[in-house]
Amino acid sequence: MTNEEFIAVAKAKVFENYRDRIINNFAAFPDSPKVFVAWYTKILQNHKALLGVSDPCDQHYYDVTYNGDKKQLYLDVYDKQENKCFEVED
């Protein structure tokens, strides 16, 4: 699987998961949210990416991993638990 193929599949799977949760929980579907890649790496035949959805109501981030040996794709969905700000002095 090429980098571009993995990114396309990862975005599609994240969007499917997002869409299924939104449709099940709301009557109306938000206007065209975008799936974006925040981080990506490839080591040997394995791919990994952290993705998000441009819907401000979606407080999840998505970890997609492709195991090239087994030809399996894994999707982990995480909830944001906290957001803290710390002042750092130079």
Backbone as CSV, one residue per row, in Angstrom:
resi,resn,N_x,N_y,N_z,CA_x,CA_y,CA_z,C_x,C_y,C_z
1,MET,0.849,-1.175,0.000,0.000,0.000,0.000,0.895,1.239,0.000
2,THR,0.606,2.154,-0.884,1.392,3.392,-0.951,0.940,4.360,0.149
3,ASN,1.732,5.397,0.369,1.369,6.429,1.345,0.020,7.057,1.000
4,GLU,-0.150,7.407,-0.269,-1.377,8.065,-0.714,-2.586,7.151,-0.552
5,GLU,-2.422,5.857,-0.852,-3.520,4.905,-0.689,-3.910,4.779,0.781
6,PHE,-2.902,4.693,1.654,-3.192,4.586,3.081,-3.942,5.815,3.577
7,ILE,-3.475,6.998,3.229,-4.128,8.232,3.682,-5.573,8.272,3.194
8,ALA,-5.812,7.882,1.949,-7.176,7.886,1.405,-8.071,6.905,2.161
9,VAL,-7.574,5.704,2.419,-8.352,4.701,3.158,-8.586,5.161,4.590
10,ALA,-7.554,5.709,5.235,-7.684,6.175,6.616,-8.732,7.277,6.716
11,LYS,-8.690,8.245,5.813,-9.683,9.329,5.815,-11.087,8.784,5.598
12,ALA,-11.223,7.833,4.690,-12.541,7.243,4.412,-13.091,6.520,5.642
13,LYS,-12.260,5.750,6.318,-12.708,5.011,7.503,-13.061,5.959,8.648
14,VAL,-12.281,7.010,8.842,-12.594,7.996,9.874,-13.918,8.673,9.551
15,PHE,-14.114,9.062,8.289,-15.365,9.717,7.910,-16.552,8.786,8.107
16,GLU,-16.411,7.506,7.745,-17.496,6.535,7.944,-17.861,6.434,9.424
17,ASN,-16.855,6.357,10.285,-17.099,6.260,11.720,-17.797,7.515,12.225
18,TYR,-17.297,8.672,11.827,-17.889,9.956,12.216,-19.331,10.045,11.733
19,ARG,-19.551,9.748,10.453,-20.885,9.813,9.856,-21.867,8.896,10.587
20,ASP,-21.444,7.676,10.898,-22.321,6.732,11.582,-22.708,7.229,12.976
21,ARG,-21.770,7.850,13.687,-22.079,8.387,15.005,-22.997,9.595,14.916
22,ILE,-22.776,10.475,13.958,-23.585,11.685,13.818,-25.004,11.327,13.378
23,ILE,-25.126,10.483,12.373,-26.456,10.116,11.881,-27.252,9.409,12.971
24,ASN,-26.595,8.596,13.780,-27.296,7.895,14.847,-27.706,8.825,15.982
25,ASN,-27.029,9.955,16.144,-27.293,10.838,17.277,-28.027,12.129,16.930
26,PHE,-28.066,12.496,15.652,-28.676,13.760,15.262,-29.561,13.562,14.036
27,ALA,-30.569,14.388,13.930,-31.477,14.290,12.788,-30.841,14.835,11.517
28,ALA,-30.054,15.890,11.638,-29.439,16.518,10.461,-27.947,16.261,10.450
29,PHE,-27.403,16.063,9.286,-25.966,15.827,9.124,-25.277,17.160,8.882
30,PRO,-24.182,17.460,9.585,-23.486,18.741,9.383,-22.972,18.897,7.951
31,ASP,-22.847,20.125,7.515,-22.375,20.395,6.158,-20.916,20.007,5.991
32,SER,-20.675,19.100,5.113,-19.365,18.634,4.640,-18.183,18.851,5.589
33,PRO,-18.126,18.120,6.700,-16.924,18.211,7.539,-15.741,17.591,6.804
34,LYS,-14.571,18.087,7.074,-13.352,17.591,6.437,-12.567,16.731,7.413
35,VAL,-11.997,15.651,6.905,-11.096,14.820,7.695,-9.680,15.280,7.347
36,PHE,-8.865,15.518,8.377,-7.499,15.985,8.136,-6.506,15.090,8.861
37,VAL,-5.296,15.054,8.333,-4.213,14.281,8.926,-3.366,15.227,9.761
38,ALA,-3.224,14.920,11.053,-2.393,15.731,11.934,-0.966,15.208,11.992
39,TRP,-0.794,13.899,11.801,0.523,13.275,11.886,0.488,11.965,11.118
40,TYR,1.593,11.629,10.462,1.669,10.399,9.677,3.101,9.872,9.686
41,THR,3.246,8.542,9.721,4.556,7.918,9.571,4.400,6.574,8.887
42,LYS,5.475,6.130,8.268,5.528,4.801,7.666,6.869,4.192,8.034
43,ILE,6.796,2.976,8.576,8.010,2.236,8.913,7.882,0.868,8.276
44,LEU,8.816,0.571,7.368,8.773,-0.664,6.583,7.424,-0.760,5.880
45,GLN,6.651,-1.822,6.118,5.374,-1.986,5.426,4.193,-1.488,6.266
46,ASN,4.452,-0.834,7.394,3.388,-0.398,8.301,3.183,1.114,8.215
47,HIS,1.928,1.523,8.305,1.555,2.937,8.269,0.829,3.283,9.562
48,LYS,0.940,4.550,9.988,0.205,5.034,11.155,-0.084,6.513,10.966
49,ALA,-1.303,6.932,11.330,-1.680,8.339,11.208,-2.624,8.718,12.333
50,LEU,-2.537,9.971,12.767,-3.502,10.569,13.679,-4.320,11.556,12.866
51,LEU,-5.639,11.414,12.939,-6.529,12.227,12.129,-7.573,12.913,12.994
52,GLY,-8.210,13.941,12.436,-9.287,14.650,13.102,-10.351,15.025,12.089
53,VAL,-11.479,15.514,12.602,-12.587,15.960,11.759,-12.818,17.435,12.050
54,SER,-13.078,18.222,11.011,-13.188,19.676,11.158,-14.507,20.143,11.775
55,ASP,-15.247,19.259,12.390,-16.473,19.613,13.094,-16.107,20.008,14.527
56,PRO,-16.350,21.260,14.945,-15.949,21.671,16.291,-16.678,20.911,17.394
57,CYS,-17.770,20.266,17.075,-18.504,19.480,18.072,-17.900,18.090,18.265
58,ASP,-17.035,17.676,17.361,-16.429,16.350,17.458,-15.152,16.453,18.278
59,GLN,-15.181,15.967,19.490,-14.034,16.046,20.390,-13.230,14.741,20.393
60,HIS,-13.176,14.063,19.271,-12.443,12.812,19.162,-11.185,13.010,18.319
61,TYR,-10.222,12.140,18.532,-9.161,12.019,17.543,-9.040,10.560,17.188
62,TYR,-8.532,10.310,16.005,-8.570,8.992,15.402,-7.153,8.519,15.107
63,ASP,-6.848,7.323,15.544,-5.555,6.692,15.328,-5.799,5.543,14.351
64,VAL,-5.215,5.630,13.164,-5.383,4.585,12.157,-4.029,3.933,11.913
65,THR,-4.004,2.607,12.009,-2.779,1.831,11.827,-3.010,0.755,10.796
66,TYR,-2.063,0.602,9.884,-2.120,-0.475,8.896,-0.963,-1.426,9.153
67,ASN,-1.295,-2.691,9.416,-0.301,-3.733,9.612,-0.062,-4.383,8.251
68,GLY,1.059,-4.068,7.633,1.363,-4.565,6.294,1.585,-6.060,6.227
69,ASP,2.052,-6.673,7.323,2.254,-8.124,7.327,0.924,-8.867,7.261
70,LYS,-0.054,-8.392,8.034,-1.354,-9.063,8.099,-2.381,-8.460,7.149
71,LYS,-2.026,-7.311,6.528,-2.945,-6.585,5.651,-4.242,-6.235,6.388
72,GLN,-4.063,-5.698,7.606,-5.196,-5.309,8.444,-5.091,-3.838,8.807
73,LEU,-6.251,-3.182,8.855,-6.338,-1.774,9.211,-7.067,-1.660,10.549
74,TYR,-6.506,-0.896,11.474,-7.102,-0.713,12.791,-7.484,0.752,12.961
75,LEU,-8.666,0.985,13.529,-9.131,2.337,13.817,-9.411,2.437,15.307
76,ASP,-8.696,3.328,15.985,-8.937,3.608,17.400,-9.488,5.022,17.498
77,VAL,-10.540,5.193,18.297,-11.177,6.492,18.477,-10.999,6.902,19.935
78,TYR,-10.477,8.111,20.143,-10.194,8.606,21.488,-11.001,9.863,21.776
79,ASP,-11.419,10.011,23.023,-12.109,11.217,23.479,-11.119,12.167,24.122
80,LYS,-11.341,13.442,23.907,-10.538,14.450,24.585,-11.043,14.540,26.019
81,GLN,-10.178,14.300,26.972,-10.566,14.315,28.377,-10.328,15.669,29.026
82,GLU,-9.220,16.289,28.696,-8.867,17.577,29.290,-8.091,18.418,28.290
83,ASN,-8.126,19.722,28.524,-7.286,20.632,27.761,-6.779,21.677,28.749
84,LYS,-5.516,21.584,29.116,-4.925,22.498,30.084,-3.892,23.373,29.401
85,CYS,-3.783,24.580,29.905,-2.789,25.514,29.394,-1.783,25.807,30.500
86,PHE,-0.490,25.773,30.147,0.560,26.053,31.095,1.450,27.148,30.520
87,GLU,1.711,28.162,31.332,2.632,29.220,30.925,4.056,28.716,31.072
88,VAL,4.863,28.933,30.047,6.260,28.492,30.055,7.130,29.724,29.862
89,GLU,8.037,29.920,30.785,8.936,31.070,30.676,10.207,30.647,29.948
90,ASP,10.717,31.568,29.133,11.959,31.296,28.395,13.163,31.327,29.284
